[in-house]
Amino acid sequence: MESKELIGYIAAFFTTFSMLPQFIRMIRLKEAKDVSIFMPSMMTIGVFLWLLYGIFLKEPPIIIANVVSLILSITVLIAKIRYR
Amino acid sequence: MESKELIGYIAAFFTTFSMLPQFIRMIRLKEAKDVSIFMPSMMTIGVFLWLLYGIFLKEPPIIIANVVSLILSITVLIAKIRYR
């Protein structure tokens, strides 16, 4: 694997999984007041469009990373709505 | 512009600017308790690596989008540290 490819994969890992600790924190605190509802909303729309883009390009790495991101973004959005 | 390219640009707009409402909310509330520090931290690391990736590939759209994302992620991280 080329070094730029490796950088891309590590980058994808960090941006994709950045929503996971946010989800865990809201679940732990049972509170989400300080989280803007627009953050996971915009993330969900954007990631959904990245997924479409990956499907258009037939690029499995883009598709896979954005399926995971989409699930995590929707999870954060639901937690925000649930805990307010 | 091809439709897939347009989808990519709209996707980049949403994912890039999703951090802005989060920053505004913390500034308004002067509080960030419910925001996980790992969310903007991981986002900052990931976006920085995407920026390196864009520089390696010499792809201006990747570079520009991730410079903006990097600034916004760092801003959210600073606000989280500032307001706790």
Backbone of each chain as nested JSON, in Angstrom:
{
  "chains": [
    {"id": "A", "residues": [
      {"number": 1, "name": "MET", "atoms": {"N": [0.855, -1.211, 0.0], "CA": [0.0, 0.0, 0.0], "C": [0.885, 1.254, 0.0]}},
      {"number": 2, "name": "GLU", "atoms": {"N": [0.554, 2.202, -0.845], "CA": [1.3, 3.462, -0.875], "C": [1.063, 4.252, 0.406]}},
      {"number": 3, "name": "SER", "atoms": {"N": [2.03, 5.131, 0.733], "CA": [1.89, 5.884, 1.98], "C": [0.697, 6.847, 1.923]}},
      {"number": 4, "name": "LYS", "atoms": {"N": [0.404, 7.414, 0.748], "CA": [-0.746, 8.336, 0.662], "C": [-2.061, 7.583, 0.86]}},
      {"number": 5, "name": "GLU", "atoms": {"N": [-2.085, 6.343, 0.38], "CA": [-3.276, 5.514, 0.552], "C": [-3.486, 5.221, 2.041]}},
      {"number": 6, "name": "LEU", "atoms": {"N": [-2.366, 4.894, 2.71], "CA": [-2.415, 4.606, 4.145], "C": [-2.92, 5.834, 4.909]}},
      {"number": 7, "name": "ILE", "atoms": {"N": [-2.409, 7.023, 4.535], "CA": [-2.875, 8.263, 5.171], "C": [-4.376, 8.418, 4.979]}},
      {"number": 8, "name": "GLY", "atoms": {"N": [-4.859, 8.122, 3.78], "CA": [-6.298, 8.209, 3.484], "C": [-7.116, 7.289, 4.382]}},
      {"number": 9, "name": "TYR", "atoms": {"N": [-6.628, 6.07, 4.568], "CA": [-7.364, 5.12, 5.411], "C": [-7.377, 5.556, 6.878]}},
      {"number": 10, "name": "ILE", "atoms": {"N": [-6.246, 6.053, 7.368], "CA": [-6.195, 6.501, 8.772], "C": [-7.094, 7.735, 8.935]}},
      {"number": 11, "name": "ALA", "atoms": {"N": [-7.051, 8.637, 7.947], "CA": [-7.919, 9.824, 7.964], "C": [-9.384, 9.403, 8.022]}},
      {"number": 12, "name": "ALA", "atoms": {"N": [-9.761, 8.451, 7.179], "CA": [-11.145, 7.965, 7.128], "C": [-11.55, 7.366, 8.472]}},
      {"number": 13, "name": "PHE", "atoms": {"N": [-10.625, 6.616, 9.089], "CA": [-10.909, 6.017, 10.393], "C": [-11.266, 7.112, 11.414]}},
      {"number": 14, "name": "PHE", "atoms": {"N": [-10.436, 8.158, 11.496], "CA": [-10.655, 9.201, 12.5], "C": [-11.924, 10.012, 12.249]}},
      {"number": 15, "name": "THR", "atoms": {"N": [-12.145, 10.441, 11.005], "CA": [-13.342, 11.264, 10.75], "C": [-14.613, 10.417, 10.897]}},
      {"number": 16, "name": "THR", "atoms": {"N": [-14.541, 9.146, 10.468], "CA": [-15.72, 8.271, 10.556], "C": [-16.099, 7.999, 12.012]}},
      {"number": 17, "name": "PHE", "atoms": {"N": [-15.106, 7.65, 12.833], "CA": [-15.418, 7.231, 14.2], "C": [-15.462, 8.379, 15.211]}},
      {"number": 18, "name": "SER", "atoms": {"N": [-15.296, 9.629, 14.752], "CA": [-15.357, 10.773, 15.679], "C": [-16.744, 10.92, 16.307]}},
      {"number": 19, "name": "MET", "atoms": {"N": [-17.779, 10.397, 15.647], "CA": [-19.142, 10.523, 16.19], "C": [-19.411, 9.521, 17.315]}},
      {"number": 20, "name": "LEU", "atoms": {"N": [-18.605, 8.459, 17.383], "CA": [-18.853, 7.404, 18.371], "C": [-18.704, 7.906, 19.818]}},
      {"number": 21, "name": "PRO", "atoms": {"N": [-17.583, 8.595, 20.177], "CA": [-17.491, 9.099, 21.561], "C": [-18.591, 10.113, 21.89]}},
      {"number": 22, "name": "GLN", "atoms": {"N": [-19.058, 10.858, 20.874], "CA": [-20.158, 11.812, 21.115], "C": [-21.436, 11.071, 21.491]}},
      {"number": 23, "name": "PHE", "atoms": {"N": [-21.703, 9.988, 20.782], "CA": [-22.871, 9.16, 21.072], "C": [-22.764, 8.585, 22.486]}},
      {"number": 24, "name": "ILE", "atoms": {"N": [-21.594, 8.016, 22.808], "CA": [-21.381, 7.399, 24.119], "C": [-21.585, 8.423, 25.239]}},
      {"number": 25, "name": "ARG", "atoms": {"N": [-21.077, 9.654, 25.02], "CA": [-21.199, 10.679, 26.06], "C": [-22.672, 11.028, 26.343]}},
      {"number": 26, "name": "MET", "atoms": {"N": [-23.469, 11.181, 25.294], "CA": [-24.888, 11.512, 25.491], "C": [-25.634, 10.393, 26.189]}},
      {"number": 27, "name": "ILE", "atoms": {"N": [-25.278, 9.144, 25.848], "CA": [-25.906, 7.985, 26.478], "C": [-25.546, 7.941, 27.967]}},
      {"number": 28, "name": "ARG", "atoms": {"N": [-24.261, 8.219, 28.264], "CA": [-23.803, 8.173, 29.651], "C": [-24.45, 9.249, 30.495]}},
      {"number": 29, "name": "LEU", "atoms": {"N": [-24.476, 10.489, 29.952], "CA": [-25.013, 11.629, 30.7], "C": [-26.546, 11.687, 30.645]}},
      {"number": 30, "name": "LYS", "atoms": {"N": [-27.137, 10.971, 29.706], "CA": [-28.571, 11.078, 29.399], "C": [-28.951, 12.552, 29.198]}},
      {"number": 31, "name": "GLU", "atoms": {"N": [-28.092, 13.267, 28.523], "CA": [-28.286, 14.689, 28.273], "C": [-27.594, 15.062, 26.971]}},
      {"number": 32, "name": "ALA", "atoms": {"N": [-28.17, 16.032, 26.263], "CA": [-27.565, 16.428, 24.986], "C": [-27.797, 17.907, 24.704]}},
      {"number": 33, "name": "LYS", "atoms": {"N": [-28.074, 18.673, 25.772], "CA": [-28.422, 20.086, 25.622], "C": [-27.367, 20.88, 24.856]}},
      {"number": 34, "name": "ASP", "atoms": {"N": [-26.088, 20.624, 25.163], "CA": [-25.006, 21.414, 24.56], "C": [-24.666, 21.0, 23.127]}},
      {"number": 35, "name": "VAL", "atoms": {"N": [-25.313, 19.914, 22.663], "CA": [-25.053, 19.449, 21.299], "C": [-26.064, 20.111, 20.363]}},
      {"number": 36, "name": "SER", "atoms": {"N": [-25.57, 20.767, 19.316], "CA": [-26.461, 21.387, 18.338], "C": [-27.107, 20.309, 17.491]}},
      {"number": 37, "name": "ILE", "atoms": {"N": [-28.439, 20.393, 17.315], "CA": [-29.129, 19.407, 16.474], "C": [-28.686, 19.516, 15.016]}},
      {"number": 38, "name": "PHE", "atoms": {"N": [-28.172, 20.677, 14.626], "CA": [-27.749, 20.88, 13.236], "C": [-26.443, 20.138, 12.926]}},
      {"number": 39, "name": "MET", "atoms": {"N": [-25.652, 19.871, 13.977], "CA": [-24.376, 19.184, 13.741], "C": [-24.621, 17.764, 13.189]}},
      {"number": 40, "name": "PRO", "atoms": {"N": [-25.315, 16.867, 13.95], "CA": [-25.571, 15.546, 13.362], "C": [-26.51, 15.583, 12.157]}},
      {"number": 41, "name": "SER", "atoms": {"N": [-27.401, 16.588, 12.078], "CA": [-28.305, 16.687, 10.917], "C": [-27.507, 16.95, 9.649]}},
      {"number": 42, "name": "MET", "atoms": {"N": [-26.626, 17.966, 9.706], "CA": [-25.815, 18.302, 8.52], "C": [-24.851, 17.173, 8.19]}},
      {"number": 43, "name": "MET", "atoms": {"N": [-24.314, 16.532, 9.239], "CA": [-23.404, 15.411, 9.034], "C": [-24.135, 14.265, 8.321]}},
      {"number": 44, "name": "THR", "atoms": {"N": [-25.371, 13.979, 8.755], "CA": [-26.158, 12.896, 8.146], "C": [-26.434, 13.179, 6.669]}},
      {"number": 45, "name": "ILE", "atoms": {"N": [-26.862, 14.406, 6.361], "CA": [-27.14, 14.774, 4.959], "C": [-25.851, 14.667, 4.133]}},
      {"number": 46, "name": "GLY", "atoms": {"N": [-24.764, 15.239, 4.668], "CA": [-23.495, 15.25, 3.939], "C": [-22.963, 13.851, 3.672]}},
      {"number": 47, "name": "VAL", "atoms": {"N": [-23.007, 13.018, 4.719], "CA": [-22.478, 11.657, 4.608], "C": [-23.342, 10.808, 3.659]}},
      {"number": 48, "name": "PHE", "atoms": {"N": [-24.646, 11.055, 3.685], "CA": [-25.546, 10.361, 2.743], "C": [-25.169, 10.713, 1.296]}},
      {"number": 49, "name": "LEU", "atoms": {"N": [-24.873, 12.002, 1.066], "CA": [-24.476, 12.442, -0.278], "C": [-23.104, 11.877, -0.666]}},
      {"number": 50, "name": "TRP", "atoms": {"N": [-22.161, 11.78, 0.309], "CA": [-20.864, 11.137, 0.047], "C": [-21.069, 9.684, -0.349]}},
      {"number": 51, "name": "LEU", "atoms": {"N": [-22.048, 9.039, 0.286], "CA": [-22.362, 7.637, -0.021], "C": [-22.857, 7.522, -1.464]}},
      {"number": 52, "name": "LEU", "atoms": {"N": [-23.791, 8.416, -1.863], "CA": [-24.272, 8.439, -3.248], "C": [-23.102, 8.652, -4.209]}},
      {"number": 53, "name": "TYR", "atoms": {"N": [-22.217, 9.587, -3.829], "CA": [-21.032, 9.899, -4.638], "C": [-20.159, 8.654, -4.821]}},
      {"number": 54, "name": "GLY", "atoms": {"N": [-19.954, 7.911, -3.737], "CA": [-19.167, 6.676, -3.79], "C": [-19.823, 5.619, -4.659]}},
      {"number": 55, "name": "ILE", "atoms": {"N": [-21.171, 5.559, -4.604], "CA": [-21.917, 4.592, -5.426], "C": [-21.782, 4.976, -6.906]}},
      {"number": 56, "name": "PHE", "atoms": {"N": [-21.912, 6.283, -7.209], "CA": [-21.714, 6.784, -8.579], "C": [-20.332, 6.399, -9.096]}},
      {"number": 57, "name": "LEU", "atoms": {"N": [-19.324, 6.581, -8.236], "CA": [-17.93, 6.315, -8.624], "C": [-17.561, 4.829, -8.542]}},
      {"number": 58, "name": "LYS", "atoms": {"N": [-18.481, 4.023, -7.977], "CA": [-18.225, 2.595, -7.733], "C": [-16.917, 2.422, -6.958]}},
      {"number": 59, "name": "GLU", "atoms": {"N": [-16.739, 3.205, -5.899], "CA": [-15.524, 3.143, -5.084], "C": [-15.829, 2.534, -3.711]}},
      {"number": 60, "name": "PRO", "atoms": {"N": [-15.55, 1.232, -3.535], "CA": [-15.881, 0.57, -2.262], "C": [-15.378, 1.293, -1.01]}},
      {"number": 61, "name": "PRO", "atoms": {"N": [-14.123, 1.853, -0.987], "CA": [-13.696, 2.512, 0.264], "C": [-14.6, 3.688, 0.638]}},
      {"number": 62, "name": "ILE", "atoms": {"N": [-15.013, 4.487, -0.366], "CA": [-15.901, 5.625, -0.089], "C": [-17.259, 5.112, 0.394]}},
      {"number": 63, "name": "ILE", "atoms": {"N": [-17.746, 4.047, -0.242], "CA": [-19.056, 3.489, 0.124], "C": [-19.018, 2.953, 1.556]}},
      {"number": 64, "name": "ILE", "atoms": {"N": [-18.039, 2.125, 1.863], "CA": [-17.955, 1.487, 3.187], "C": [-17.791, 2.526, 4.299]}},
      {"number": 65, "name": "ALA", "atoms": {"N": [-16.831, 3.465, 4.12], "CA": [-16.59, 4.493, 5.146], "C": [-17.858, 5.301, 5.402]}},
      {"number": 66, "name": "ASN", "atoms": {"N": [-18.607, 5.596, 4.333], "CA": [-19.773, 6.459, 4.51], "C": [-21.016, 5.726, 4.996]}},
      {"number": 67, "name": "VAL", "atoms": {"N": [-21.066, 4.412, 4.786], "CA": [-22.154, 3.628, 5.389], "C": [-21.974, 3.659, 6.91]}},
      {"number": 68, "name": "VAL", "atoms": {"N": [-20.732, 3.448, 7.365], "CA": [-20.441, 3.479, 8.809], "C": [-20.721, 4.88, 9.369]}},
      {"number": 69, "name": "SER", "atoms": {"N": [-20.243, 5.912, 8.666], "CA": [-20.469, 7.299, 9.1], "C": [-21.954, 7.625, 9.168]}},
      {"number": 70, "name": "LEU", "atoms": {"N": [-22.713, 7.122, 8.186], "CA": [-24.15, 7.404, 8.147], "C": [-24.836, 6.803, 9.374]}},
      {"number": 71, "name": "ILE", "atoms": {"N": [-24.498, 5.56, 9.695], "CA": [-25.083, 4.896, 10.866], "C": [-24.738, 5.691, 12.136]}},
      {"number": 72, "name": "LEU", "atoms": {"N": [-23.463, 6.094, 12.283], "CA": [-23.039, 6.816, 13.486], "C": [-23.699, 8.196, 13.577]}},
      {"number": 73, "name": "SER", "atoms": {"N": [-23.804, 8.9, 12.456], "CA": [-24.428, 10.229, 12.453], "C": [-25.905, 10.149, 12.828]}},
      {"number": 74, "name": "ILE", "atoms": {"N": [-26.596, 9.155, 12.267], "CA": [-28.024, 8.985, 12.577], "C": [-28.179, 8.63, 14.058]}},
      {"number": 75, "name": "THR", "atoms": {"N": [-27.267, 7.821, 14.583], "CA": [-27.313, 7.428, 15.995], "C": [-27.156, 8.654, 16.896]}},
      {"number": 76, "name": "VAL", "atoms": {"N": [-26.205, 9.536, 16.548], "CA": [-26.01, 10.771, 17.326], "C": [-27.253, 11.665, 17.21]}},
      {"number": 77, "name": "LEU", "atoms": {"N": [-27.825, 11.744, 16.008], "CA": [-29.031, 12.553, 15.792], "C": [-30.193, 12.039, 16.652]}},
      {"number": 78, "name": "ILE", "atoms": {"N": [-30.381, 10.719, 16.67], "CA": [-31.457, 10.117, 17.479], "C": [-31.208, 10.387, 18.966]}},
      {"number": 79, "name": "ALA", "atoms": {"N": [-29.955, 10.244, 19.417], "CA": [-29.631, 10.492, 20.831], "C": [-29.906, 11.956, 21.189]}},
      {"number": 80, "name": "LYS", "atoms": {"N": [-29.576, 12.871, 20.267], "CA": [-29.84, 14.296, 20.505], "C": [-31.34, 14.556, 20.644]}},
      {"number": 81, "name": "ILE", "atoms": {"N": [-32.139, 13.948, 19.77], "CA": [-33.602, 14.127, 19.817], "C": [-34.161, 13.494, 21.092]}},
      {"number": 82, "name": "ARG", "atoms": {"N": [-33.623, 12.322, 21.432], "CA": [-34.102, 11.571, 22.608], "C": [-33.797, 12.305, 23.915]}},
      {"number": 83, "name": "TYR", "atoms": {"N": [-32.569, 12.814, 24.065], "CA": [-32.15, 13.383, 25.352], "C": [-32.265, 14.902, 25.41]}},
      {"number": 84, "name": "ARG", "atoms": {"N": [-32.505, 15.572, 24.288], "CA": [-32.678, 17.045, 24.202], "C": [-31.507, 17.837, 24.736]}}
    ]},
    {"id": "B", "residues": [
      {"number": 1, "name": "MET", "atoms": {"N": [-20.621, 20.872, -15.284], "CA": [-20.235, 19.995, -14.161], "C": [-21.1, 18.742, -14.18]}},
      {"number": 2, "name": "GLU", "atoms": {"N": [-20.486, 17.603, -14.018], "CA": [-21.222, 16.343, -13.96], "C": [-22.036, 16.268, -12.673]}},
      {"number": 3, "name": "SER", "atoms": {"N": [-23.134, 15.485, -12.722], "CA": [-24.009, 15.418, -11.549], "C": [-23.283, 14.787, -10.358]}},
      {"number": 4, "name": "LYS", "atoms": {"N": [-22.396, 13.804, -10.607], "CA": [-21.689, 13.175, -9.479], "C": [-20.721, 14.165, -8.817]}},
      {"number": 5, "name": "GLU", "atoms": {"N": [-20.142, 15.031, -9.653], "CA": [-19.246, 16.066, -9.134], "C": [-20.036, 17.042, -8.257]}},
      {"number": 6, "name": "LEU", "atoms": {"N": [-21.215, 17.415, -8.742], "CA": [-22.091, 18.33, -7.994], "C": [-22.465, 17.701, -6.647]}},
      {"number": 7, "name": "ILE", "atoms": {"N": [-22.81, 16.401, -6.662], "CA": [-23.138, 15.695, -5.411], "C": [-21.948, 15.757, -4.455]}},
      {"number": 8, "name": "GLY", "atoms": {"N": [-20.747, 15.561, -4.978], "CA": [-19.531, 15.633, -4.162], "C": [-19.359, 17.001, -3.509]}},
      {"number": 9, "name": "TYR", "atoms": {"N": [-19.608, 18.052, -4.269], "CA": [-19.459, 19.402, -3.717], "C": [-20.502, 19.699, -2.639]}},
      {"number": 10, "name": "ILE", "atoms": {"N": [-21.743, 19.272, -2.881], "CA": [-22.795, 19.5, -1.879], "C": [-22.484, 18.679, -0.622]}},
      {"number": 11, "name": "ALA", "atoms": {"N": [-22.033, 17.433, -0.819], "CA": [-21.641, 16.574, 0.302], "C": [-20.541, 17.248, 1.128]}},
      {"number": 12, "name": "ALA", "atoms": {"N": [-19.518, 17.762, 0.441], "CA": [-18.396, 18.427, 1.12], "C": [-18.885, 19.632, 1.906]}},
      {"number": 13, "name": "PHE", "atoms": {"N": [-19.821, 20.387, 1.321], "CA": [-20.37, 21.552, 2.01], "C": [-21.002, 21.133, 3.346]}},
      {"number": 14, "name": "PHE", "atoms": {"N": [-21.858, 20.114, 3.313], "CA": [-22.569, 19.698, 4.529], "C": [-21.634, 19.126, 5.596]}},
      {"number": 15, "name": "THR", "atoms": {"N": [-20.738, 18.22, 5.204], "CA": [-19.858, 17.62, 6.223], "C": [-18.877, 18.668, 6.765]}},
      {"number": 16, "name": "THR", "atoms": {"N": [-18.388, 19.56, 5.889], "CA": [-17.44, 20.587, 6.327], "C": [-18.074, 21.553, 7.321]}},
      {"number": 17, "name": "PHE", "atoms": {"N": [-19.273, 22.043, 6.984], "CA": [-19.881, 23.084, 7.818], "C": [-20.731, 22.551, 8.974]}},
      {"number": 18, "name": "SER", "atoms": {"N": [-20.78, 21.228, 9.152], "CA": [-21.566, 20.671, 10.257], "C": [-21.006, 21.082, 11.623]}},
      {"number": 19, "name": "MET", "atoms": {"N": [-19.73, 21.422, 11.69], "CA": [-19.125, 21.822, 12.968], "C": [-19.49, 23.268, 13.351]}},
      {"number": 20, "name": "LEU", "atoms": {"N": [-19.907, 24.061, 12.381], "CA": [-20.195, 25.472, 12.652], "C": [-21.36, 25.659, 13.637]}},
      {"number": 21, "name": "PRO", "atoms": {"N": [-22.532, 25.02, 13.411], "CA": [-23.615, 25.184, 14.404], "C": [-23.233, 24.665, 15.795]}},
      {"number": 22, "name": "GLN", "atoms": {"N": [-22.35, 23.653, 15.836], "CA": [-21.906, 23.139, 17.145], "C": [-21.08, 24.2, 17.886]}},
      {"number": 23, "name": "PHE", "atoms": {"N": [-20.215, 24.863, 17.135], "CA": [-19.418, 25.943, 17.715], "C": [-20.327, 27.075, 18.219]}},
      {"number": 24, "name": "ILE", "atoms": {"N": [-21.274, 27.477, 17.373], "CA": [-22.193, 28.577, 17.73], "C": [-22.981, 28.228, 18.994]}},
      {"number": 25, "name": "ARG", "atoms": {"N": [-23.435, 26.974, 19.085], "CA": [-24.228, 26.571, 20.26], "C": [-23.417, 26.674, 21.557]}},
      {"number": 26, "name": "MET", "atoms": {"N": [-22.178, 26.233, 21.529], "CA": [-21.348, 26.289, 22.745], "C": [-21.062, 27.733, 23.145]}},
      {"number": 27, "name": "ILE", "atoms": {"N": [-20.845, 28.59, 22.144], "CA": [-20.59, 30.006, 22.405], "C": [-21.828, 30.652, 23.036]}},
      {"number": 28, "name": "ARG", "atoms": {"N": [-23.006, 30.308, 22.48], "CA": [-24.258, 30.89, 22.969], "C": [-24.557, 30.443, 24.399]}},
      {"number": 29, "name": "LEU", "atoms": {"N": [-24.405, 29.13, 24.658], "CA": [-24.732, 28.58, 25.976], "C": [-23.6, 28.796, 26.982]}},
      {"number": 30, "name": "LYS", "atoms": {"N": [-22.407, 29.108, 26.481], "CA": [-21.187, 29.155, 27.309], "C": [-21.061, 27.859, 28.117]}},
      {"number": 31, "name": "GLU", "atoms": {"N": [-21.353, 26.754, 27.467], "CA": [-21.332, 25.441, 28.109], "C": [-21.043, 24.382, 27.049]}},
      {"number": 32, "name": "ALA", "atoms": {"N": [-20.349, 23.338, 27.454], "CA": [-20.014, 22.289, 26.485], "C": [-19.943, 20.923, 27.146]}},
      {"number": 33, "name": "LYS", "atoms": {"N": [-20.592, 20.805, 28.314], "CA": [-20.516, 19.571, 29.102], "C": [-20.914, 18.317, 28.306]}},
      {"number": 34, "name": "ASP", "atoms": {"N": [-21.987, 18.442, 27.512], "CA": [-22.518, 17.268, 26.799], "C": [-21.734, 16.921, 25.54]}},
      {"number": 35, "name": "VAL", "atoms": {"N": [-20.752, 17.773, 25.199], "CA": [-19.948, 17.505, 24.006], "C": [-18.721, 16.691, 24.424]}},
      {"number": 36, "name": "SER", "atoms": {"N": [-18.505, 15.553, 23.762], "CA": [-17.321, 14.743, 24.058], "C": [-16.088, 15.429, 23.486]}},
      {"number": 37, "name": "ILE", "atoms": {"N": [-15.023, 15.517, 24.304], "CA": [-13.781, 16.135, 23.817], "C": [-13.156, 15.283, 22.706]}},
      {"number": 38, "name": "PHE", "atoms": {"N": [-13.482, 13.987, 22.674], "CA": [-12.917, 13.105, 21.653], "C": [-13.507, 13.364, 20.271]}},
      {"number": 39, "name": "MET", "atoms": {"N": [-14.727, 13.925, 20.233], "CA": [-15.368, 14.175, 18.928], "C": [-14.557, 15.208, 18.135]}},
      {"number": 40, "name": "PRO", "atoms": {"N": [-14.381, 16.47, 18.63], "CA": [-13.561, 17.402, 17.845], "C": [-12.083, 17.002, 17.777]}},
      {"number": 41, "name": "SER", "atoms": {"N": [-11.578, 16.255, 18.787], "CA": [-10.174, 15.815, 18.741], "C": [-9.947, 14.855, 17.575]}},
      {"number": 42, "name": "MET", "atoms": {"N": [-10.807, 13.83, 17.488], "CA": [-10.665, 12.847, 16.404], "C": [-10.927, 13.499, 15.051]}},
      {"number": 43, "name": "MET", "atoms": {"N": [-11.91, 14.423, 15.028], "CA": [-12.217, 15.131, 13.783], "C": [-10.999, 15.944, 13.331]}},
      {"number": 44, "name": "THR", "atoms": {"N": [-10.336, 16.62, 14.275], "CA": [-9.164, 17.447, 13.94], "C": [-8.033, 16.58, 13.38]}},
      {"number": 45, "name": "ILE", "atoms": {"N": [-7.747, 15.458, 14.053], "CA": [-6.688, 14.551, 13.57], "C": [-7.051, 14.024, 12.171]}},
      {"number": 46, "name": "GLY", "atoms": {"N": [-8.3, 13.56, 12.023], "CA": [-8.738, 12.984, 10.747], "C": [-8.674, 13.981, 9.599]}},
      {"number": 47, "name": "VAL", "atoms": {"N": [-9.177, 15.184, 9.868], "CA": [-9.236, 16.22, 8.835], "C": [-7.813, 16.682, 8.455]}},
      {"number": 48, "name": "PHE", "atoms": {"N": [-6.917, 16.737, 9.454], "CA": [-5.52, 17.08, 9.183], "C": [-4.891, 16.042, 8.24]}},
      {"number": 49, "name": "LEU", "atoms": {"N": [-5.203, 14.752, 8.483], "CA": [-4.684, 13.69, 7.621], "C": [-5.312, 13.745, 6.224]}},
      {"number": 50, "name": "TRP", "atoms": {"N": [-6.622, 14.09, 6.142], "CA": [-7.265, 14.285, 4.829], "C": [-6.582, 15.418, 4.062]}},
      {"number": 51, "name": "LEU", "atoms": {"N": [-6.184, 16.449, 4.804], "CA": [-5.486, 17.587, 4.194], "C": [-4.141, 17.117, 3.612]}},
      {"number": 52, "name": "LEU", "atoms": {"N": [-3.372, 16.343, 4.397], "CA": [-2.107, 15.773, 3.901], "C": [-2.35, 14.927, 2.653]}},
      {"number": 53, "name": "TYR", "atoms": {"N": [-3.417, 14.131, 2.714], "CA": [-3.802, 13.267, 1.596], "C": [-4.068, 14.106, 0.341]}},
      {"number": 54, "name": "GLY", "atoms": {"N": [-4.799, 15.207, 0.51], "CA": [-5.098, 16.113, -0.603], "C": [-3.84, 16.768, -1.159]}},
      {"number": 55, "name": "ILE", "atoms": {"N": [-2.889, 17.085, -0.258], "CA": [-1.621, 17.694, -0.681], "C": [-0.798, 16.659, -1.475]}},
      {"number": 56, "name": "PHE", "atoms": {"N": [-0.764, 15.417, -0.973], "CA": [-0.096, 14.32, -1.698], "C": [-0.676, 14.162, -3.106]}},
      {"number": 57, "name": "LEU", "atoms": {"N": [-2.003, 14.193, -3.18], "CA": [-2.695, 13.977, -4.454], "C": [-2.729, 15.239, -5.32]}},
      {"number": 58, "name": "LYS", "atoms": {"N": [-2.306, 16.386, -4.752], "CA": [-2.397, 17.689, -5.427], "C": [-3.819, 17.955, -5.918]}},
      {"number": 59, "name": "GLU", "atoms": {"N": [-4.805, 17.697, -5.031], "CA": [-6.21, 17.894, -5.392], "C": [-6.789, 19.104, -4.654]}},
      {"number": 60, "name": "PRO", "atoms": {"N": [-6.86, 20.258, -5.331], "CA": [-7.347, 21.47, -4.658], "C": [-8.686, 21.319, -3.934]}},
      {"number": 61, "name": "PRO", "atoms": {"N": [-9.703, 20.592, -4.485], "CA": [-10.977, 20.508, -3.744], "C": [-10.799, 19.84, -2.376]}},
      {"number": 62, "name": "ILE", "atoms": {"N": [-9.974, 18.768, -2.332], "CA": [-9.732, 18.07, -1.061], "C": [-8.974, 18.993, -0.102]}},
      {"number": 63, "name": "ILE", "atoms": {"N": [-7.993, 19.729, -0.635], "CA": [-7.197, 20.634, 0.196], "C": [-8.064, 21.746, 0.783]}},
      {"number": 64, "name": "ILE", "atoms": {"N": [-8.828, 22.41, -0.089], "CA": [-9.647, 23.558, 0.35], "C": [-10.693, 23.122, 1.389]}},
      {"number": 65, "name": "ALA", "atoms": {"N": [-11.448, 22.043, 1.061], "CA": [-12.495, 21.571, 1.977], "C": [-11.904, 21.237, 3.343]}},
      {"number": 66, "name": "ASN", "atoms": {"N": [-10.709, 20.621, 3.345], "CA": [-10.151, 20.175, 4.617], "C": [-9.43, 21.271, 5.39]}},
      {"number": 67, "name": "VAL", "atoms": {"N": [-8.992, 22.336, 4.705], "CA": [-8.469, 23.504, 5.43], "C": [-9.621, 24.135, 6.228]}},
      {"number": 68, "name": "VAL", "atoms": {"N": [-10.778, 24.285, 5.569], "CA": [-11.95, 24.861, 6.246], "C": [-12.377, 23.953, 7.408]}},
      {"number": 69, "name": "SER", "atoms": {"N": [-12.463, 22.642, 7.135], "CA": [-12.843, 21.674, 8.177], "C": [-11.88, 21.705, 9.351]}},
      {"number": 70, "name": "LEU", "atoms": {"N": [-10.594, 21.838, 9.05], "CA": [-9.58, 21.843, 10.104], "C": [-9.785, 23.058, 11.019]}},
      {"number": 71, "name": "ILE", "atoms": {"N": [-10.011, 24.219, 10.418], "CA": [-10.243, 25.442, 11.203], "C": [-11.478, 25.264, 12.092]}},
      {"number": 72, "name": "LEU", "atoms": {"N": [-12.568, 24.735, 11.504], "CA": [-13.811, 24.571, 12.271], "C": [-13.655, 23.536, 13.384]}},
      {"number": 73, "name": "SER", "atoms": {"N": [-12.971, 22.432, 13.112], "CA": [-12.772, 21.392, 14.132], "C": [-11.942, 21.915, 15.295]}},
      {"number": 74, "name": "ILE", "atoms": {"N": [-10.878, 22.66, 14.973], "CA": [-10.028, 23.216, 16.027], "C": [-10.824, 24.223, 16.856]}},
      {"number": 75, "name": "THR", "atoms": {"N": [-11.676, 25.002, 16.191], "CA": [-12.509, 25.987, 16.878], "C": [-13.455, 25.301, 17.871]}},
      {"number": 76, "name": "VAL", "atoms": {"N": [-14.074, 24.19, 17.432], "CA": [-14.97, 23.429, 18.321], "C": [-14.163, 22.836, 19.483]}},
      {"number": 77, "name": "LEU", "atoms": {"N": [-12.974, 22.345, 19.195], "CA": [-12.111, 21.768, 20.232], "C": [-11.733, 22.826, 21.278]}},
      {"number": 78, "name": "ILE", "atoms": {"N": [-11.367, 24.019, 20.816], "CA": [-11.012, 25.117, 21.733], "C": [-12.228, 25.51, 22.575]}},
      {"number": 79, "name": "ALA", "atoms": {"N": [-13.394, 25.61, 21.945], "CA": [-14.619, 25.963, 22.678], "C": [-14.945, 24.912, 23.735]}},
      {"number": 80, "name": "LYS", "atoms": {"N": [-14.742, 23.631, 23.385], "CA": [-14.986, 22.546, 24.35], "C": [-14.037, 22.679, 25.553]}},
      {"number": 81, "name": "ILE", "atoms": {"N": [-12.758, 22.95, 25.282], "CA": [-11.774, 23.088, 26.365], "C": [-12.094, 24.331, 27.207]}},
      {"number": 82, "name": "ARG", "atoms": {"N": [-12.477, 25.41, 26.528], "CA": [-12.77, 26.691, 27.192], "C": [-13.995, 26.595, 28.108]}},
      {"number": 83, "name": "TYR", "atoms": {"N": [-15.083, 25.979, 27.597], "CA": [-16.347, 25.987, 28.348], "C": [-16.588, 24.712, 29.159]}},
      {"number": 84, "name": "ARG", "atoms": {"N": [-15.801, 23.668, 28.927], "CA": [-15.89, 22.395, 29.659], "C": [-17.247, 21.722, 29.562]}}
    ]}
  ]
}
